[in-house]
Amino acid sequence: METIDLGVCTGQLFRADPERVVYLLPGATYPVSAPLLWFARSVASDHGWTVLQVDDTRDESDAHTWVADRFRAALDALPEPSRRAVITKSITSLCAPEAAAMALPGIWLTPLNTREEVSEGLAANPTPTLAIGGGADPSWDRAAANRAQIEVFEVPGADHTLGGSSASQSLDMLRSVVDRIDRFFEIHLD
């Protein structure tokens, strides 16, 4: 792992195949070192993808600007590979319209699909798209995800961290999410 300067923040680069790069974007207060994103990065690495993770949590700036600046900085940090994908958490799902315009496959952890621009961005993406939400998360709209005609995985009873009411339950939920991410890589990104 090497730390790189993205201009607006730092990032960590986990090198593997330079022609396959995953851009991993944090939540507003959910860093890339937190369990969901740590294991998502690990799965991508297991499948031979280089991972560039944006290491920043949201400041007081406009959410759209904050997300767009970090997404663009990550995309511009490396020479363009032949294959790219994105993994986001929550607020960084605001880049869904741009990812769709670029035809980037993606895994969207707790996307803010109650926001029209996110649900429309997910639906417009012509490439494999997986949205993972929690059944007890008020930011998650299962019906909107289903209408988008994308792959959907809902964790029953999970909150916005995709966790539950106890450590044991949260570990079980995390395992189900990691398994689903791994399956998505096997089917669509290998």
C-alpha positions in Angstrom: 0.0 0.0 0.0 1.2 3.5 -0.8 -0.2 6.8 0.2 -0.8 9.2 -2.7 -1.8 12.9 -2.9 -5.1 13.3 -4.6 -5.0 17.1 -4.3 -8.2 17.5 -2.4 -7.2 14.7 0.1 -5.0 11.7 0.3 -5.6 8.2 -1.0 -4.1 4.8 -0.6 -3.2 2.7 -3.6 -3.2 -1.1 -3.4 -1.5 -2.3 -6.5 -2.4 -5.3 -8.5 -3.5 -5.5 -12.2 -2.9 -1.9 -13.4 -5.5 -2.4 -16.2 -8.3 -3.0 -13.7 -8.8 -0.3 -11.1 -11.5 0.0 -8.4 -12.1 3.5 -7.0 -13.3 3.1 -3.4 -15.1 6.2 -1.9 -16.0 6.7 1.8 -19.2 7.7 3.5 -19.6 11.1 5.0 -18.5 9.8 8.4 -17.7 6.2 7.4 -14.0 6.0 6.5 -12.4 3.5 4.2 -10.9 1.8 7.2 -14.3 0.8 8.6 -15.5 -2.8 8.1 -17.7 -2.5 5.0 -15.2 -0.6 3.0 -12.1 -2.5 4.3 -13.6 -5.8 3.3 -14.9 -4.5 0.0 -11.3 -3.4 -0.8 -10.0 -6.8 0.3 -12.5 -8.6 -2.0 -11.4 -6.4 -5.0 -7.8 -7.1 -4.2 -8.5 -10.8 -3.9 -9.9 -10.7 -7.5 -6.7 -9.0 -8.7 -7.9 -5.5 -9.0 -5.8 -2.4 -8.2 -7.7 -0.4 -5.6 -7.4 3.4 -5.1 -9.3 4.4 -2.0 -10.1 8.0 -1.1 -9.1 8.6 2.5 -11.3 11.4 3.6 -14.5 12.1 5.5 -16.9 14.9 4.7 -16.3 18.4 5.8 -18.8 21.2 5.9 -18.7 21.9 2.1 -21.6 21.2 -0.2 -22.2 17.4 -0.4 -22.3 17.4 -4.2 -19.1 19.4 -4.5 -17.3 17.3 -1.9 -18.3 14.0 -3.7 -17.6 15.3 -7.2 -14.1 16.7 -6.2 -13.1 13.4 -4.6 -14.5 11.2 -7.4 -12.8 13.2 -10.1 -9.5 13.3 -8.1 -9.5 9.6 -7.8 -10.3 9.1 -11.5 -7.5 11.5 -12.5 -4.9 10.1 -10.2 -3.8 7.2 -12.4 -3.5 6.6 -16.1 -6.8 5.4 -17.4 -7.0 1.6 -17.2 -8.9 -0.6 -19.6 -11.4 -1.6 -16.9 -12.7 0.6 -14.1 -15.3 0.1 -11.3 -16.5 2.1 -8.3 -17.5 1.2 -4.8 -19.2 3.9 -2.8 -20.7 4.3 0.7 -23.8 6.4 1.3 -23.1 10.1 0.4 -20.6 9.2 -2.3 -23.5 7.5 -4.2 -24.1 11.1 -5.3 -21.6 10.3 -8.1 -24.1 7.7 -9.6 -25.1 9.9 -12.5 -21.4 10.5 -13.5 -20.6 6.8 -13.1 -23.6 6.0 -15.3 -22.4 8.5 -17.9 -19.0 6.9 -17.9 -20.5 3.4 -17.9 -18.6 2.4 -14.7 -19.8 -0.8 -13.1 -20.3 -0.4 -9.4 -21.2 -1.6 -5.9 -23.2 1.0 -4.0 -23.2 0.4 -0.3 -26.2 2.1 1.4 -26.8 4.4 -1.6 -29.0 7.4 -0.9 -31.5 6.1 -3.4 -34.3 8.1 -1.7 -32.7 11.0 -3.7 -33.9 11.2 -7.2 -30.5 11.9 -8.8 -29.1 8.7 -7.1 -31.9 6.4 -8.0 -31.9 7.8 -11.6 -28.1 7.5 -11.9 -28.2 3.9 -10.7 -31.0 3.1 -13.2 -29.2 4.8 -16.1 -26.0 2.8 -15.7 -25.7 0.3 -18.6 -23.1 -1.8 -16.8 -23.4 -4.2 -13.9 -24.7 -2.4 -10.8 -25.2 -3.7 -7.3 -27.0 -1.7 -4.6 -26.8 -3.1 -1.1 -29.1 -1.6 1.6 -30.3 -2.3 5.1 -33.9 -3.1 5.7 -34.0 -0.8 8.8 -32.1 2.1 7.0 -34.3 5.2 6.4 -31.9 6.2 3.6 -32.7 3.0 1.7 -35.6 2.6 -0.6 -36.0 -1.1 -1.7 -38.8 -0.3 -4.1 -36.7 2.4 -5.8 -33.8 0.0 -6.1 -36.1 -2.6 -7.7 -37.5 -0.1 -10.1 -34.0 0.7 -11.2 -33.7 -2.8 -12.6 -30.2 -3.3 -11.1 -29.0 -6.0 -8.8 -30.3 -5.5 -5.3 -29.2 -7.1 -2.0 -31.1 -6.0 1.1 -29.9 -7.1 4.6 -33.0 -7.6 6.7 -33.0 -5.5 9.9 -29.7 -3.8 9.0 -29.2 -0.1 9.7 -27.2 2.5 7.7 -23.9 0.8 8.6 -25.4 -2.5 7.4 -25.1 -3.6 11.0 -27.5 -4.9 13.6 -28.3 -4.6 17.3 -25.5 -6.8 18.6 -21.9 -7.5 17.6 -22.7 -11.1 16.7 -25.7 -10.0 14.5 -23.5 -7.3 12.8 -20.8 -9.8 12.0 -23.3 -12.1 10.4 -24.7 -9.2 8.4 -21.2 -8.1 7.4 -20.4 -11.6 6.2 -23.5 -11.7 4.0 -22.5 -8.4 2.4 -18.9 -9.5 1.8 -20.1 -12.8 0.3 -22.5 -10.8 -2.0 -19.7 -8.4 -3.1 -17.4 -11.4 -3.8 -20.2 -13.0 -5.9 -20.6 -9.8 -7.9 -16.9 -9.7 -8.7 -17.0 -13.4 -9.7 -20.0 -12.9 -12.0 -19.3 -9.5 -13.5 -15.8 -8.3 -12.9 -13.4 -11.3 -13.2 
